[in-house]
Amino acid sequence: MFGTERLYEGFGADMKPLGGPKAAPRRATFVGLSLGTDARRRLVAVYTYCVRAGCRVFAYDFDTGRHRPLLTPNRDCFPASPEMERGVLYFAQPPRDGSQCTVGVFQKRPGRRVRRLTRRGPQDFDVSGGLLALKFTPSVNPVERTEIRLMRIGRRKSRLVAAARYDRVTSGAVLFGVELDEGFVYWQHLVQRLEGASGDVATSIDLMRAPVRGEPVQETLSGEGRMLAPDAEPGGGLPGDLYAVDGENIFYSNWPDGPLTRVTPAPRFAPSDRNRSPTPSADSAAWRSASISTTFCRRC
């Protein structure tokens, strides 16, 4: 969730507001909402809460209806994408212009000091069962490269699952929105192509996944027989830029005010043609979407 001023619980007609921390100023902003579990494995929501004095991470307890702070605010640092698993807090500090804060993914256990897990600051990440899924942008100019990587907590090496390249002049692909669920890593694959002499840009978004164990074969959410949105063409890609996976349920929405929609009937994934290594050509941007790699990052 990006920059909304309210939190809600539920879906459709059952949706209800959750409120916020006490004495919340009018210009407070909730960022990076996610669901997790506390030390007793009870459901909690964690989020970054920003005011003029800085940003800090809060947890919402669904049993008590209370919001409690988890990190001391720092005006110069931005604790992004908070996650909680069995009471352990994880958050990222991505690179920021002019900031002196240390970048990376961090772990905070109750009663212990913050521990740095990665040397680079990801743009997005998720955690599940001791495994980190990370989205990095190792290069921007002249060609932007995005990567999806997996890394075991406590280890230095990460495994490259997928990569893409985007040239602002000739188009290409970008990966974003990484998520872990039930043995799979999910991400969104956005492709932009220039069409004809008019210079019009065609954009499509696919929801991809690969198993976290074994051979990481990429799969794409199939739109066959599914109307993924009321105004979308049957069989098309995911028509949203925000999504969430919960077992057999996939929800998506368009930021900032698109409706929350569920993929129906049950989602089906099919093997992706991106598992093949395409041959570069002068008139095709397909080569910009790299195939699966087994290389390692030794200092992530």
C-alpha positions in Angstrom: 0.0 0.0 0.0 1.4 3.4 -1.0 0.7 6.7 0.8 -2.8 6.1 2.0 -4.2 7.9 5.0 -6.5 5.0 6.2 -6.2 1.4 7.0 -8.9 -1.1 6.3 -9.7 -4.8 7.1 -11.7 -7.2 5.0 -12.8 -7.5 1.4 -15.9 -6.1 -0.5 -18.9 -5.5 1.7 -17.1 -6.7 4.8 -14.4 -4.0 4.7 -14.0 -1.9 7.8 -11.5 0.8 9.0 -8.8 0.0 11.5 -8.0 3.5 12.6 -4.4 4.4 13.4 -1.9 5.4 16.2 -3.3 7.8 18.8 -2.9 11.5 18.2 -2.3 11.0 14.5 -1.7 14.3 12.7 -3.8 15.2 9.6 -0.8 14.7 7.3 0.2 11.3 8.6 0.8 8.6 5.9 0.6 4.8 6.1 3.1 3.1 3.8 4.1 -0.5 3.1 1.3 -2.5 4.8 1.8 -6.2 5.2 0.3 -9.1 7.3 2.5 -11.3 9.5 2.5 -13.1 12.8 3.7 -12.2 16.3 5.7 -14.4 18.7 2.5 -16.4 19.6 1.7 -16.8 15.8 -1.3 -14.5 16.0 -2.1 -12.4 13.0 -0.8 -8.8 13.0 -0.4 -6.0 10.4 2.8 -4.1 10.2 3.3 -0.8 8.4 5.5 2.3 8.1 3.9 5.4 9.6 5.3 8.7 8.4 4.8 12.2 9.9 7.0 15.4 9.6 9.3 14.2 12.4 10.2 11.0 10.5 9.0 7.5 9.8 8.6 4.5 12.2 7.2 1.0 12.0 4.0 0.1 13.9 2.2 -3.2 14.4 -1.6 -3.6 14.6 -3.0 -6.3 16.9 -6.2 -7.7 15.5 -7.2 -9.2 18.9 -6.8 -6.0 21.0 -7.3 -3.4 18.2 -4.2 -1.6 19.3 -1.3 0.0 17.3 2.1 -0.2 18.9 5.5 1.2 17.8 8.3 -1.1 16.9 11.2 1.2 15.9 12.4 4.6 17.2 11.8 7.3 14.5 14.7 8.7 12.6 14.1 11.8 10.5 16.8 10.9 8.0 16.0 7.2 7.5 13.1 5.4 5.9 12.3 1.9 7.2 10.6 0.5 4.1 8.5 -2.6 3.4 8.2 -3.9 6.9 7.5 -7.6 7.4 7.0 -9.7 10.6 7.3 -13.4 11.1 6.8 -15.0 14.5 7.5 -11.7 16.2 10.7 -11.0 14.3 10.6 -7.7 12.4 12.3 -7.2 9.0 12.6 -4.0 7.1 14.7 -2.4 4.3 16.5 0.9 4.0 16.9 1.6 0.3 19.4 4.2 -1.0 18.2 7.8 -0.7 19.8 10.9 -2.0 21.5 12.9 0.8 20.8 10.3 3.4 23.6 9.0 5.7 21.6 5.9 6.8 23.1 2.4 6.2 21.3 0.6 3.3 20.2 -3.0 3.4 17.7 -5.4 4.8 17.6 -5.5 8.6 16.3 -7.9 11.3 15.0 -6.9 14.7 14.2 -9.5 17.3 12.4 -8.5 20.5 15.0 -7.3 23.1 17.9 -7.5 20.7 19.8 -5.0 18.6 19.0 -4.5 14.9 21.0 -6.9 12.7 22.0 -6.1 9.1 21.2 -9.0 6.7 22.3 -7.6 3.3 24.9 -5.1 2.1 22.7 -3.7 -0.7 19.4 -1.9 -0.2 16.6 -3.6 -2.2 13.7 -1.7 -3.8 11.4 -4.4 -2.5 11.6 -7.7 -0.5 9.6 -10.4 1.3 10.5 -13.0 3.9 9.2 -16.4 4.7 10.6 -19.4 6.6 14.1 -18.0 6.8 14.2 -17.1 3.1 14.5 -13.6 1.6 13.2 -12.7 -1.8 14.8 -9.4 -3.0 14.3 -7.0 -5.9 17.5 -5.1 -6.8 18.3 -2.5 -9.4 22.1 -2.9 -9.8 22.3 -0.5 -12.7 20.3 2.4 -14.0 22.2 4.2 -16.7 22.4 3.8 -19.7 20.2 0.7 -19.3 18.2 -0.1 -16.2 18.6 -3.7 -15.0 16.3 -5.3 -12.4 16.8 -8.6 -10.7 14.8 -11.0 -8.5 17.0 -12.9 -6.0 16.6 -15.5 -3.3 18.8 -15.6 -0.2 18.8 -17.6 3.0 19.0 -15.5 6.2 22.5 -15.8 7.7 24.2 -16.4 4.3 26.1 -14.1 2.1 25.2 -15.7 -1.3 22.0 -15.0 -3.2 20.6 -16.8 -6.2 19.4 -15.0 -9.3 15.9 -16.1 -10.2 15.0 -13.6 -13.0 16.5 -10.4 -14.6 15.3 -7.9 -17.1 16.7 -4.8 -18.9 14.9 -1.6 -19.8 16.2 1.1 -22.2 14.3 4.3 -21.9 14.8 4.9 -25.6 14.0 1.5 -27.2 11.8 0.0 -24.4 12.3 -3.2 -22.6 11.2 -4.9 -19.3 11.1 -4.2 -15.6 10.6 -6.6 -12.6 8.9 -5.5 -9.4 6.5 -6.5 -6.6 8.3 -9.5 -5.2 6.4 -11.8 -2.8 6.8 -15.3 -1.2 3.9 -17.7 -0.7 3.7 -21.5 -0.2 7.0 -22.5 -1.8 7.0 -20.0 -4.7 8.5 -16.5 -5.3 6.1 -14.2 -7.2 6.9 -11.0 -9.1 5.4 -8.7 -11.8 7.0 -8.5 -15.2 6.2 -5.2 -17.0 7.1 -4.9 -20.7 7.0 -1.8 -22.8 7.4 -1.8 -26.6 7.4 0.9 -29.2 4.8 0.2 -31.9 5.3 1.3 -35.5 6.5 4.7 -36.7 4.0 6.5 -34.5 6.2 5.9 -31.5 3.2 4.7 -29.4 4.2 2.6 -26.3 2.4 -0.6 -25.6 2.5 -1.8 -22.0 1.7 -5.2 -20.5 2.1 -6.7 -17.0 2.4 -10.4 -16.3 2.4 -12.1 -12.8 5.2 -14.5 -12.8 6.4 -17.2 -10.3 9.1 -19.8 -9.8 9.6 -22.5 -7.1 12.1 -21.6 -4.4 13.5 -25.1 -4.4 14.7 -27.3 -7.2 14.9 -26.0 -10.8 13.5 -22.4 -10.8 11.3 -22.8 -13.9 9.3 -19.6 -14.5 5.5 -19.7 -14.9 3.0 -17.0 -15.9 -0.5 -16.4 -14.6 -2.8 -17.6 -17.3 -5.7 -15.4 -18.4 -7.2 -18.2 -20.5 -10.9 -18.5 -19.6 -10.6 -15.7 -17.0 -11.8 -12.1 -17.1 -9.1 -10.6 -14.9 -10.9 -7.2 -14.7 -14.3 -6.0 -15.7 -12.9 -3.8 -18.5 -10.0 -6.2 -19.5 -9.8 -8.5 -22.5 -10.2 -12.2 -21.7 -6.9 -14.0 -21.7 -4.9 -10.8 -21.0 -2.2 -10.2 -18.4 -2.7 -9.0 -14.9 -4.4 -5.6 -15.2 -3.1 -4.2 -11.9 0.1 -2.8 -10.4 -0.6 -4.0 -6.8 -1.2 -7.6 -5.9 -1.3 -10.1 -3.0 -1.1 -13.9 -3.0 -2.7 -16.1 -0.3 -2.6 -19.7 -1.4 -5.2 -20.1 -4.2 -6.3 -16.5 -3.9 -4.8 -13.7 -5.9 -6.0 -10.1 -5.3 -4.9 -7.0 -7.3 -5.7 -3.3 -7.7 -4.5 -0.2 -9.5 -2.9 2.5 -7.4 -4.2 4.9 -6.1 -7.9 4.4 -6.2 -8.6 1.2 -8.2 -11.0 -1.4 -6.8 -9.7 -4.5 -5.0 -10.4 -7.5 -7.3 -9.9 -11.2 -6.9 -8.8 -13.4 -9.8 -11.7 -15.9 -10.5 -12.0 -18.8 -11.1 -8.9 -20.2 -9.3 -5.7 -18.9 -10.7 -3.7 -21.2 -13.1 -0.1 -20.8 -14.0 1.5 -22.0 -17.3 5.2 -22.4 -18.2 6.6 -19.1 -19.5 8.4 -18.7 -22.8 10.9 -16.6 -20.8 12.5 -19.9 -19.7 14.1 -20.0 -23.1 17.1 -17.8 -24.0 15.9 -15.6 -26.9 18.2 -14.6 -29.6 18.8 -10.8 -29.8 17.5 -9.0 -32.9 17.5 -5.4 -34.0 13.7 -5.1 -34.0 12.8 -7.1 -30.9 12.9 -6.2 -27.2 12.3 -9.8 -26.1 16.0 -10.4 -25.5 15.9 -7.8 -22.8 14.1 -10.3 -20.5 16.8 -12.6 -19.3 16.3 -16.3 -18.7 16.8 -18.0 -15.4 20.4 -17.9 -14.1 22.2 -19.8 -11.4 24.9 -17.2 -10.7 25.5 -16.0 -7.2 26.0 -12.7 -5.6 28.7 -13.1 -2.9 28.2 -9.7 -1.2 24.5 -8.9 -1.3 
